Amino acid sequence: MKIILAIDIAIAAKPWCLLIFRVSINVFPLPPVLSDQHSVLSNQHPVLPVQPLKAIAPSWFARPAEMVAPELVGCRLVRQLAQGKTLQGLIVETEAYGPTDPACHGFRGKTARNAVMFGPAGVSYVYFIYGRYYCLNVVCDRPGIASAVLIRALWLPCVPQWINRGRVRHDHQVAAGPGRLCRALEIDRSLDGLPFSAGNDLRIAPRSADLAQQLQRYPGWLQQTTRIGLTKAKDWPWRWYLAHCPAVSRLPKRDR
């Protein structure tokens, strides 16, 4: 839902003439990204206090990636780190990749690098690109079918001091983009092939009841577009993101 308020401003250009300018202001109900889902972390606390969350069952991911990807937006990614540190963030942007997709790593068949994509659903697929960035994916569909969802961006309710910010200035952009996300959550190839399940260092919890209800009420909050940075199948609309969320890696001007 989006409401446009128009305000007319009159300026006297000459004694006998008024120039009328119309200023449009976008007013919309923002998604309740942090309203009931995260504890607030003060700068004095080194660890984000998160409540135990029930992990999504692997069978939930055993569907085509283009079905899983939009439903992952709004779910919560939990990362268990060393020394008892835990990070929890809201997934706000995803991309789907499937077996008939020329941009999919498994399009030309199974290799040592992409072998995890052909395995069971609900497992992490982590790859390294450009000699500097890691990217986190969730394997989908049935074994033998190359299918995965790239988690492109995460909204962290707060940024602990020990997080590697890189060159990011704003807290909401610390995990905006797959490379930033993996840097902030200390994700690398050592986590490749790890099931997203309770007790593991990576798990995914479902949307909160409130957010699920709000997304049904305001379907426009979940936006669908083409994917980012591709040279093949770049016109496929297999990217989803939470509208107006500043943690999304790339927003159209109308949503900023």
C-alpha positions in Angstrom: 0.0 0.0 0.0 1.4 3.4 -1.0 -0.3 6.8 -0.6 0.9 9.9 -2.4 0.3 13.2 -0.6 0.4 16.2 -2.8 1.2 19.6 -1.3 0.8 22.8 -3.4 3.3 25.5 -2.6 2.6 29.0 -3.9 5.4 31.4 -4.6 4.9 35.0 -5.7 7.1 35.4 -8.8 5.6 38.8 -9.7 3.0 40.9 -8.0 0.4 39.7 -10.5 1.5 36.1 -10.8 1.7 33.1 -8.5 3.8 30.1 -9.4 2.3 26.8 -8.1 4.7 24.0 -7.3 3.4 20.6 -6.4 5.5 18.5 -4.0 4.7 14.8 -3.7 5.5 13.0 -0.5 5.4 9.2 -0.4 3.7 7.8 2.7 3.5 4.1 3.2 3.3 1.7 6.1 6.8 0.3 6.5 7.3 -3.4 7.1 7.7 -4.1 10.9 11.2 -5.3 10.3 12.3 -5.1 14.0 9.0 -4.5 15.8 8.7 -7.9 17.6 11.5 -10.1 16.2 14.7 -8.9 17.7 16.1 -7.9 21.0 17.9 -4.5 21.0 21.6 -4.7 21.6 23.3 -1.8 23.4 26.9 -0.9 22.6 28.0 -2.3 25.9 26.9 -5.9 25.2 29.3 -8.0 23.0 26.7 -10.7 22.1 23.3 -10.4 20.6 20.7 -11.9 23.0 18.4 -14.0 20.9 15.6 -16.3 22.0 15.7 -19.9 21.0 14.1 -20.3 17.6 12.8 -23.5 16.0 14.7 -24.3 12.9 12.8 -24.9 9.6 12.8 -28.6 8.7 15.0 -29.6 5.7 11.9 -30.9 3.9 10.5 -27.3 3.6 13.4 -26.6 1.2 12.7 -29.6 -1.0 10.9 -27.5 -3.6 12.1 -25.5 -6.7 14.2 -22.6 -5.7 11.9 -20.1 -7.3 9.2 -21.2 -4.8 11.4 -21.2 -1.8 13.2 -17.8 -2.4 10.2 -15.5 -1.9 9.1 -17.4 1.2 12.6 -17.0 2.7 12.2 -13.3 2.8 11.2 -12.5 6.3 12.7 -15.7 7.8 15.5 -15.4 10.3 19.0 -16.6 9.8 20.9 -17.6 13.0 24.7 -17.9 13.1 26.3 -19.6 16.0 29.9 -18.3 16.5 32.8 -19.2 18.7 32.8 -18.4 22.4 29.0 -18.5 22.6 28.4 -15.6 20.3 25.2 -15.7 18.3 23.9 -13.5 15.6 20.3 -13.4 14.4 19.1 -11.4 11.4 16.1 -11.0 9.1 16.5 -12.2 5.6 15.4 -9.3 3.4 16.6 -10.2 -0.1 17.0 -13.5 -2.0 17.6 -14.8 -5.5 16.7 -18.2 -7.0 18.8 -20.4 -9.2 17.5 -23.6 -10.9 18.5 -26.5 -13.1 17.3 -24.9 -16.4 18.9 -21.5 -15.5 22.0 -20.6 -17.5 23.2 -18.5 -14.5 23.0 -21.4 -12.1 26.4 -23.0 -11.1 25.0 -26.5 -11.8 23.6 -25.7 -15.2 26.4 -27.5 -17.0 26.6 -30.4 -14.6 28.2 -31.5 -11.3 31.7 -30.5 -10.4 33.8 -30.6 -7.2 32.9 -26.9 -6.6 29.1 -27.2 -7.0 28.6 -30.8 -5.7 26.6 -29.6 -2.7 23.9 -28.2 -5.0 23.1 -31.7 -6.2 22.7 -33.0 -2.7 19.8 -33.0 -0.2 17.8 -29.8 0.4 18.2 -27.6 3.5 22.0 -27.6 3.2 24.4 -24.7 2.9 26.2 -24.1 -0.4 29.0 -21.6 0.1 31.2 -20.5 -2.8 34.0 -18.0 -3.3 34.0 -15.3 -6.0 36.2 -12.5 -7.4 39.0 -13.8 -5.1 37.6 -12.0 -2.1 33.9 -12.7 -1.4 31.9 -15.7 0.0 28.3 -16.2 -0.8 25.7 -18.2 1.2 23.0 -20.3 -0.5 20.4 -22.8 0.7 20.2 -25.9 -1.4 16.6 -26.7 -2.6 14.6 -29.3 -4.6 15.3 -33.0 -4.8 18.8 -34.7 -4.7 20.4 -34.7 -8.2 18.8 -31.4 -9.2 20.9 -28.3 -9.1 18.8 -25.7 -7.2 19.6 -23.1 -4.6 18.6 -19.8 -3.1 21.2 -17.1 -2.7 20.7 -15.1 0.6 21.6 -11.7 -0.7 21.0 -9.5 2.3 20.3 -9.6 6.0 18.9 -7.0 8.4 20.8 -7.1 11.7 18.9 -5.5 14.5 22.2 -4.2 15.8 25.9 -4.4 15.0 28.2 -5.8 17.7 31.6 -4.1 18.0 33.4 -7.3 17.0 31.7 -7.6 13.6 34.0 -6.9 10.6 32.4 -3.9 9.0 34.8 -3.5 6.2 34.3 -0.1 4.6 30.6 0.1 5.4 29.6 3.3 7.2 26.0 2.6 8.1 24.9 -0.2 10.4 22.0 -1.2 8.2 24.3 -1.9 5.3 26.7 -4.2 7.2 25.1 -7.3 5.7 23.6 -5.7 2.6 24.9 -7.9 -0.2 26.1 -11.6 -0.2 29.7 -10.7 0.3 29.0 -8.3 3.2 26.7 -10.8 4.8 29.3 -13.6 4.8 32.0 -11.3 6.1 29.8 -10.0 9.0 28.6 -13.5 10.0 32.1 -15.1 9.4 30.9 -17.5 6.8 33.4 -19.2 4.5 33.9 -22.5 2.7 34.3 -24.4 5.9 30.5 -24.1 6.3 29.9 -25.5 2.8 27.5 -28.6 3.0 26.3 -27.8 6.6 22.6 -28.6 7.2 20.5 -25.7 8.3 19.3 -27.4 11.5 19.0 -27.1 15.2 22.4 -27.5 17.0 24.4 -26.5 13.9 26.3 -23.2 13.3 23.7 -22.2 10.7 20.0 -22.4 11.0 16.9 -20.7 9.5 13.8 -20.0 11.6 10.4 -19.1 10.0 8.8 -15.7 9.8 7.3 -14.4 13.0 3.5 -14.7 13.1 3.2 -10.9 13.0 5.4 -10.4 9.9 3.7 -13.3 8.1 0.3 -11.7 8.8 1.5 -8.3 7.6 2.9 -9.7 4.4 -0.4 -11.2 3.6 -2.1 -7.9 4.4 0.4 -5.8 2.4 1.6 -8.1 -0.5 3.4 -5.1 -2.0 6.0 -5.3 0.7 7.5 -8.3 -1.1 8.9 -7.1 -4.4 10.0 -9.2 -7.3 12.6 -8.1 -9.9 15.4 -9.4 -12.1 18.6 -10.6 -10.5 21.7 -8.5 -9.9 25.1 -8.7 -11.6 24.4 -11.4 -14.2 25.3 -11.8 -17.8 23.2 -14.8 -18.5 19.4 -15.1 -17.9 19.6 -11.5 -16.6 15.9 -10.9 -17.5 14.6 -13.7 -15.3 12.6 -12.2 -12.4 14.0 -14.4 -9.7 15.0 -11.9 -7.1 12.8 -10.9 -4.1 13.3 -8.3 -1.5 11.5 -6.5 1.4 10.3 -3.2 0.0 11.7 0.0 1.5 14.1 -1.9 3.8 17.5 -0.1 3.9 19.3 -3.3 4.4 18.5 -4.5 0.9 21.6 -4.5 -1.3 20.1 -2.5 -4.1 16.8 -0.6 -4.0 15.1 1.2 -6.9 14.9 4.9 -6.4 11.1 4.8 -5.6 11.8 2.5 -2.6 14.7 4.5 -1.1 
